[in-house]
Amino acid sequence: MNNEEQKPLALGYRMPAEWEPHAATWLSWPRREGISFPDSFDRVLPTLRAMVEALIESENVCINVCNGAHEAEARKVLRGLSMERITFHRIPTNEPWCRDHGPIFLTRKKEPRLAIVDWDYNAWGNKYPPFDLDEVVPARVAEIFDVPVFYPRMILEGGAIDVNGNGALLTTESCLLNPNRNPNLDRDEIETRLRDYLGAREILWLGEGIEGDDTDGHIDDLARFVSGRTILTVVEENRDDKNYEPLRENLARLRKMKIGNRKIDIVTLPMPNKIVRENLRLPASYANFYIANSCVLLPTFADANDRIALSILQKLFPDRRVIGIDCRELIWGLGTFHCLTQQQPAVK
């Protein structure tokens, strides 16, 4: 189903907040021949299993696989877990980062209640070809559900935005205004598309991302809505760390921001200590958590700040169990739980 003319906002659609009820979480199972986990594919699999094990306690999990052999590989990793809430879909992908290539779901109060936005995708500024399989994932999911699909004709990854479900959207200049994404669109044109296709009335811009982030500064490593008016943001206490200044600048911007003419509430979250592997700074961040129906998945790094991050998130989500899972292997792929997941909202 295709809606080229009317835009989602005019039709009453919006992108719900991540903490609103989910029908499912979508994942794309990594391929051994992929590029995300060089020379360490098998070492990442226990973390993926732990993630799925936590998620199926909370909700259904949909997993994209390339073919029967790929599904068999995934099932082998998940052996021993209840499969009742796991559904495999034959939707081939290049890499496992479903947040960025997967469907962004919209909802509204009348039928059809569910729709999908299919943003263009170029693997974070043409950094990692090929990405032809990833690029068509949203349209393939829309075919499965037979729901309307909208095409904004703009490159956007899901990890580049965060929403409060009530018209506010958080993003970064370093990513959305990067010439490797949409060189023919200026800030106003990008904002217009965010409004028309996601229902965003207020767009809040942060600046730069963290060191080692190959996405050019995705918001989901920096700052996240945890309620309609509260933003959780990471800060770096070490003045000698390269993240100190950009994170301090982002915090200063947040302190000046308003939603509906009222200042936002800000909660700060520490950063883990610097992680370097094969001379590469890895973009480890506690902000890359994922909010599921009954739990919150928090990446941990065998770091002294793990306990502090767990405590902060548990206070913010008292009705969900915050589960810390060691991501020291997963972060070698330059992303963790939020990067791997995409929520499908429940519709009543």
Rosetta blueprint (number, residue, H / E / L):
1 M L
2 N E
3 N L
4 E L
5 E L
6 Q L
7 K L
8 P L
9 L H
10 A H
11 L H
12 G L
13 Y L
14 R E
15 M L
16 P L
17 A L
18 E L
19 W L
20 E L
21 P L
22 H E
23 A E
24 A E
25 T E
26 W E
27 L E
28 S E
29 W L
30 P L
31 R L
32 R L
33 E L
34 G L
35 I L
36 S L
37 F L
38 P L
39 D L
40 S L
41 F H
42 D H
43 R H
44 V H
45 L H
46 P H
47 T H
48 L H
49 R H
50 A H
51 M H
52 V H
53 E H
54 A H
55 L H
56 I H
57 E L
58 S L
59 E L
60 N E
61 V E
62 C E
63 I E
64 N E
65 V E
66 C L
67 N L
68 G H
69 A H
70 H H
71 E H
72 A H
73 E H
74 A H
75 R H
76 K H
77 V H
78 L L
79 R L
80 G L
81 L L
82 S L
83 M L
84 E L
85 R L
86 I E
87 T E
88 F E
89 H E
90 R E
91 I L
92 P L
93 T L
94 N L
95 E L
96 P L
97 W L
98 C H
99 R H
100 D H
101 H H
102 G L
103 P L
104 I E
105 F E
106 L E
107 T E
108 R L
109 K L
110 K L
111 E L
112 P L
113 R L
114 L E
115 A E
116 I E
117 V E
118 D L
119 W L
120 D E
121 Y L
122 N L
123 A H
124 W H
125 G H
126 N H
127 K L
128 Y L
129 P L
130 P L
131 F L
132 D H
133 L H
134 D H
135 E H
136 V L
137 V H
138 P H
139 A H
140 R H
141 V H
142 A H
143 E H
144 I H
145 F H
146 D L
147 V L
148 P L
149 V E
150 F E
151 Y L
152 P L
153 R L
154 M L
155 I E
156 L L
157 E L
158 G H
159 G H
160 A H
161 I L
162 D E
163 V E
164 N L
165 G L
166 N L
167 G L
168 A E
169 L E
170 L E
171 T E
172 T E
173 E H
174 S H
175 C H
176 L H
177 L L
178 N L
179 P L
180 N L
181 R L
182 N L
183 P L
184 N L
185 L L
186 D L
187 R H
188 D H
189 E H
190 I H
191 E H
192 T H
193 R H
194 L H
195 R H
196 D H
197 Y H
198 L H
199 G L
200 A L
201 R L
202 E E
203 I E
204 L E
205 W E
206 L E
207 G L
208 E L
209 G L
210 I L
211 E L
212 G L
213 D L
214 D L
215 T L
216 D L
217 G L
218 H L
219 I H
220 D H
221 D H
222 L L
223 A E
224 R E
225 F E
226 V L
227 S L
228 G L
229 R L
230 T E
231 I E
232 L E
233 T E
234 V E
235 V E
236 E L
237 E L
238 N L
239 R L
240 D L
241 D L
242 K L
243 N L
244 Y H
245 E H
246 P H
247 L H
248 R H
249 E H
250 N H
251 L H
252 A H
253 R H
254 L H
255 R H
256 K H
257 M L
258 K E
259 I E
260 G L
261 N L
262 R E
263 K E
264 I L
265 D E
266 I E
267 V E
268 T E
269 L E
270 P E
271 M L
272 P L
273 N L
274 K L
275 I L
276 V E
277 R E
278 E L
279 N L
280 L E
281 R E
282 L L
283 P L
284 A L
285 S L
286 Y H
287 A H
288 N H
289 F L
290 Y E
291 I E
292 A L
293 N L
294 S L
295 C E
296 V E
297 L E
298 L E
299 P E
300 T E
301 F L
302 A L
303 D L
304 A L
305 N L
306 D H
307 R H
308 I H
309 A H
310 L H
311 S H
312 I H
313 L H
314 Q H
315 K H
316 L H
317 F L
318 P L
319 D L
320 R L
321 R E
322 V E
323 I E
324 G E
325 I E
326 D E
327 C L
328 R L
329 E L
330 L H
331 I H
332 W H
333 G H
334 L L
335 G L
336 T L
337 F H
338 H H
339 C H
340 L H
341 T L
342 Q E
343 Q E
344 Q E
345 P E
346 A L
347 V L
348 K L
